[in-house]
Amino acid sequence: MSPRSRGESFIRTIHIEVPTSAAASQLVRDLVAFAPTDLVPLGDERWEVRVEDSSEEELDAVLHAVARWVADCQLDETRVLIDGERVDLPPA
């Protein structure tokens, strides 16, 4: 049964911009337990991790995992978009 048929809120896409291939690989490993991901090259060693067709529950888990990843990788900032709109990450 899909999230939509269960009456859950439905998020189309989550895009996370990543500065290096090593950081992208780490993020994909961190997210594998929460949602399927796609890794897309953006050029100049930059990457984007995409999570599509996520429920609100998955969104919360993904955002917390991304916040932990940002802290672990000691990144100053990363851009996270949900359905094309930038969002702030929760505390790690």
Secondary structure, DSSP 4 states (H G I P E B T S, - for coil): --TTTTT--EEEEEEEEESSHHHHHHHHHHHTTT---EEEEEETTEEEEEEEEEEHHHHHHHHHHHHHHHHHTT-S---EEETTEE-PPPP-
